[in-house]
Amino acid sequence: MASLSANDGPKTTLREDLTALLQSPRELWLVYLATFLEYLGIFSFLQTLPLWLSSDFHMDDRRAGWWAATFSTLVTLFVFMVGTVADLVGVRRMLIISFSLAALTRLGMSLAPTTALAITMLLAFGFAYASTSPVLQTAVHRATSKRARAFAFSLWYVSFNLSGTLVGPMIDGTRRHFLDPATHHLAPRAVSLPILGERVMTAHAAILGLGFVFATLAAVVMLFLRKDFEKHVPADDGPPQPEAPKVSPLRALREVFTDRTFWKFLFLLSLLSLVKMMFQHMHFTWPKYVTRELGDEFPVGTIWSINSFLILFLAPLGTALTRNRRPLDVLLLGAFISAASPFVLCFGSTIYHQVAMILVLTIGEALWSPRLYEYNLSVAPRGREATYVSLAALPTFFAKFLVGPTSGYLLARYCPATGPRTPAILWAIIGISTMLGPIGVLYFRNWITRKDEPAAAPAAA
């Protein structure tokens, strides 16, 4: 079993890592570029979804929350199959299909004249959303040698956090364009679109329209991937791992489900998904809460982009400071810090409290989140990477299913659009639920990892 308490990667210097990375095929850099473009659309979509449902289609908090949960449920169902399909049809073809579908459905959501069409496009977008991260991770894995892999995943993590850094000002700039100067509230306005001409749009529809542009560019980038790019990866030292034979998706799933290693790792991810619920609340709950407390002029996107900006520096710093520690110890420490972040908002809702909460959340994330990507693939046999990664994402999507309706009810009860509000109770409830994750990992840590494992080797920075 590949353990979280040991690191079986090669002991290398930073120069060796960089040299091996530069020897990777050009497809690795194309994957980074596609990741950057696609996550501009994903991050802007996640922050816009609840506001788009409530403002553009006049849904109350509960109804918007349930539609968000329905979307996440469909994503979960798609995740069951998307990995095995990617292993069967190929990473390149799967990414082209996913990005093309993402572009089409985001355009449909942006221009939808009715609630029915908007929801149809939202649910169809679920397949593209489900396949993006797992297949991109698989592409990074297959485009790098074992020596370069840790550093390659660090840069992949940086690539989409760079998107998160830039998407905040983009969102706020779009919202300012739609602010009514008299009321200081968002209002629809006429926008000139290529081919379609002038249309009346809302700020949220315009943001989704920008997502269409990013997904289209990502699909074009994927066209430049060679079909056999894995063959251009420099050989690792030692005998290569044999690739699992291509079989039907159902048989591949059956093989994965009989692997005890996978189930133990999935249990760990299930506990950590409780911590990730805070990130879902930052997309589903926080935008409505903070604009109700501080007004539509509050820079929602820019303040949340502090998270991604700091990750660019804190993630490699956290790896350097903890490289001689057991990975599970680092995961636990980071998870406890992130889980404590909601409690900051129990003391107030000023902009200073918002920034302090994001700082605490980000420090914890920098410790535990980046290292999980490499571990997701370390337990997978060659040829089954996409299957493992997609199934390993299931706990996160189940967390999204819980957050959707929970967010709606918590907002309606403790932070409604009108009437008295008690947001401190809202965030205390969220904090207690997220804290159950690291407590569970601490309680089951001896079962999750073997007691006779050796100490961890230093991780690549």
N, C-alpha and C positions, 0 to 999 in steps of 0.2 A: 504493500500500500504506500502510495506517495503521501507523506505526512506533512502536516503543518508545522511540526516541530523540528523538521530537518530541511536542509537545503541541499539538493543533490546537483545543483548547477556547478559549473566549473569555477575554480578560483582564478580570477583574472584581475588585471589592473584596469584602470580607467582608459589608458591608452590602447590596451588590447581590445577592450569593448568597442571603442570608437573605430579602431581599424577593422574589426569584424563587421561592424555596422555599415561602414562605407563600402564593404565588399558585397553587401546585400544587393539583390537585383533592383532595378529602378522601380519595380512594382511596389516596393515597400514605401517609397516616397509618394507614389501616386495614391496609395491607400491613405497615407497621412493627409494628403490634400483633400481627398474625397471625405475623409472623416471631419476635417475642419469645416468644409462646406455644408455637409449634411447636419452637423451639430449646430450650426447657426440656425438652421430651420427647426431642429428638435427643441433647442432651448427656448426659442421664441414661441414655438407652439405650446410648450408646457406652461409657460407663464401666461399665455393668452387664453388657453382653453376655458377655464372657469369664467373669466370675464366675458369672453365671446358668447358663451351659452346664455349667461344672465343678461348681458346688456343688449346684444344684437337680437336675441330670440326671446327675451323677456321671461326667462325661467327663474323661479325662485331658487334659493340655495339648495333645498333638498332635491328638487328635480334635476338641477345641474349636477349635483353630486352623484345622483344615480346614473345619469348618462355617462359621466366620467368613469364610474365603476363598471358599467356595461362595456365601455370601450376597453378598459383594462382586462375584463374577463375574456373578451374576444382575442386580445393580444396574447393572453395566457394560453388559450386554445391553439393559436397559431404557433406559439413557441414550441409546443409539443412536436410539431412536424417540420418546422422551418430548418432546423439543424440537419436532420436526416435528408431532407430534400437538397440542401446545399451540398452535403457530402456526395449525393448522387449525381446532381446535374453540374456541379462545379461551382467554385467560389465566384469566379468572374461573371458567369451567366446569372447567378443568383443576385449579385450586387447590381447588375444592370437592370434586372427586373424590379428589384426593390426600390431603387432610386427613381426609376421611371414611374412606378405606381405612386410613390410618395409625391412626385411632382404633380401628377394628374389629380390626386385626391386633395392636395392642398389648394390647388387652383379651384377645384369644385367647392371646397369649404369657403374660400374667399369670395366667390361670386354667387353662392347659393341664395336664391331669392326666397326660399321657404324653409321652414324648420325641417320638414321631411327630407328634403334634398341635402341639407346641411348634415343631418344625422347620418344619412346614408353614406355620404363622403367620409365622415368621421370614422364610421365603423369599417369602411373599406380601407382606410388608412392604417388600420390596425395591423394588417399583414406586413406592410412596409416597415412599420415601426418595430414589429416583433423581430424582423430579420436583420435590422441594421447593425446593432452592436455585436451580436454573436458572430455574424459572418465577417464583419470587419476584424474582429479579434482573431478569427481563424485565418484570415488573409495575412495578418501580421505574423502569426505563428508559422505559416507555411513559407513566408518570404524571408525568413531569417534562419541562420544557423543557431545551434544551441548556445554557442558562445555569445552571440549578439542578442539573444532573445530578451534577457532581462532589461537591457538598455533600450531595446526596440519597444518594449511595452511601456517603459517610462516615457519615451517620446510620444507614443500613441496617446497616453494619458494627457500629456502636455498639449497635444494637437486639439483635442476637443475642449480642454479647459481654456485654451486660447480663444476658441469660439465663444465660450461662456463669458470671457472677459469683454469681448467686442459686442456681444449681442445686447447687453444691457443698455449702453448708450444708443444703439440702433432702435430698441424698443421705445425708449423715452423720447428720442427725437421724432419718431413717428407719432407718438401720443401727443407731443406738443403741437404738431402740425394740425391736430384735430381738436385742440382746446378752444372753446368759445371764450374770447377775450372778455366778454361781459360777465358770464356766469362762472368761468374757470372750470367748467365741466366739459367732458368729451362730447362732441356733436358730429354727426355725419357731414361730409362735404364732398363736392364734386372733384373727381380725380381723372386726369387724362391717361388712358392706358394704351399701349401699343396694340394695334389691330382692332381692339374692342372699342376704342374711342373714349368719350367721357362717360363716367359712371359715378353715381353717388355711393360712397363707401364709408364705412366706419374705420376707426383706428385699428380695431382688432382684425377686420377683414383685410386691411392693408398689410398688417404684419404677417398674416397667413399667406398673402400673395407674395411677399418677399421670400417666404419659405419655398414656394414653387420655384422661384429663380434658383435658389441654392441647390435644391434637389436635382433640377435639370442640369446644372453645371457638374454636380457630382456624377450623374449618369454618363455625361460626356467624358469625364476623366476616366471612368471605368472602361470605356471603349479602348483605351490605350494599353490596358493590361494584356499581356500575352497569355494565351490559353494554357501554356505549359510553364508558367513563370516559376513554379516550384523546382523545376529541373535546373534553374540557373543559380540556385542557392549553393554557396560553397559547402563542401562536405564537412561534417563534424569529425572530430577525432574519435576513433573507435568505430565499431560496426554500426550501420544505420538501423533504426528501428523499422521492422517490417510494417508495411501499410496494410491495414485491414481490408479485406476484399469488399468490393462494392456489392451491397445487397439491397433488398427492398427497404423502404423506410420503416415498415412495421417490424421487420426482422432486426434492423439496427436498434430500434427502440427496445426490443426484447432482450438483446444482448446487453444493452446499457442497464436495464432494470435488474438484471441478475448479477450485477457487479456490486459487491458489498462496499468497495472503496467509494463508488459514486454515492451511495446512500448515506454513508457517514459524512462525506463532504457536503451533501445536500442538507443534512441536518444542521451543520454549522452555518451554512448560508441562510437557512430559515431563521435561525436566531439573529443573525446579523441583519436580516431584512427588517426586523423590528426597529433597528437603528436607522435603516434607510427610509423608514416611514417618515422621518423628519424631513428628508429631502422632498418627498411627495407632498407633505404639508406645505413646504415652501412654494410649491407650484399650485396646489389646489386651495389652500387655506390662507396663507400669508398675503397674497396680493389683495384679496377682498378685505381681509382684516386691516391691513395697513392703509389702504385707500379710504376705508370707512373711518378710521381713527385720525388720519392725517391729511385726507383730501386727495382728489384726483391729480393734483400737481406734484404729489410725492413721487420722486424718481425711483419707481419700483425696480426697473431693469438695471439702472446704474448701481443702486445699493446692493442688489443681489449679485451683480457681477464682481463685487469685491471678493466673493468666494472663489471664483475661477481665477481671478488675478493673483490672489495669494497662493493658490495651489501651485501656480507655475514655479514659485520659489520654495514654498514650504514642503512640497512633496519630495523633491530631491534632498532637501535639508533633513527632513524626517528620516529618509532612508539612510543618509550618512550617519546620523546620530544614533540610529538603532540597528546598524548593520551587524553588530555582534550579539544582538539579543535574539532570543527564540521568537520566531514569527508570531506564534499564538499570543505570547506576552505583549507584543507590539499591537496586535489586533485588539486585544482586550483593553489596553490602555487607551487607544484611539477611540474605541467604541464607547467607553465610559465617558470620555470627554465630549464626543458628539451628542450622546444621549442626554447630557446635562444642559445642552444649549437652550432648549425650550424654557427652562426655568428662569432664564434671564429676563424674558418678557413678562414674568409674573411681577416684576418690580417696576414696570412702567412701559409706556409705548412711544416714548420720544425717539427721535432719529438716533440718539446716542445709544438707547437700548437696542434698537434694530441692528446697529453696527456691531455692538458688543456681542449680541447673540450670534451673528454671522461669523465673527472672529472665533468664538468658542467652537462652533460647528466646524469651521474650516481647519482649525488646529487638529481636532480629532480625525477628520477625514484624511488629512495629509499623512497621518500615521498608519491608518489601516486600509484605506480604500485602494491605493495603487497596487499593493502587493497581492491583492486578491485576483487580479486579472491573470497574472502568471500562474497562480495556483489553479485557477479554473481549468487551464490547459495541461498542467503537469500530470494530472491523473488520467488524461485521455490517451488511448492508443492512436497511433498514426492512422489517419483516414477516418477517424471518428471525432475529430476535434469540434466541428460545428455542432454535432449532436450533443456532446457533453456541455459545451458552452451555452447552447440554447436552453437545455434542460436546467442547467445551473442558474439560469436567470429566472426560473419559475418562482422562487420565493419572493423576489422583488416584485413581480407582477401580481402575485397574490396580495402583497402589501398594498399595492396600488388599488386593488379591488376593495380592500378594507378602508383605505383612506378616502376614496371617493364619497360614499354615502356618509361616512363619519364626519368628514369635513363639512358637508352640507348641514347636518344636524347640529354640529358644534357652533357653526356660524349663526344659524338661525336661533339657537338658544342663548349663546353668550355674546355674540357680536353681530346683531341684526343690522340691516341697512338703516332702519329707523327704530327709535326706542332706546331704553337703557341698555348699557353694555357692561359686561364683566369679563374682559379679555384675559385677565389673570387666571381665572378658573379654566378657560379654554386651553391655555398653554400649560397649565399644571397637569391637566388630563393627558395632553399629548406627551409631556415629559415623562410621566409615570409609565405610559405604554411603551415608549422607546427605551426606557431604562431596563425593562424586562429582558431585552436582548442580551446585553453584556452580562447581566446577572445569570442568565441561562447558560451562556458560554462558560462562565466561571464555575458554575455548578457541575457541568458535564465535561469539563476539560479533560479529565482523566479517561473518559470513555472515548472522546473524540480523537485523542492521540494515544499512541502506545507509550507505556511507562518506561520502556527500555530503549527509547530513542536517544541517539547521541545529540550533543549540543549542536546548535545551528552553526553552519559555516557563514562567514561574512557574506552578506548579500551585495550584489553589484549596485553601485550608486546610480 
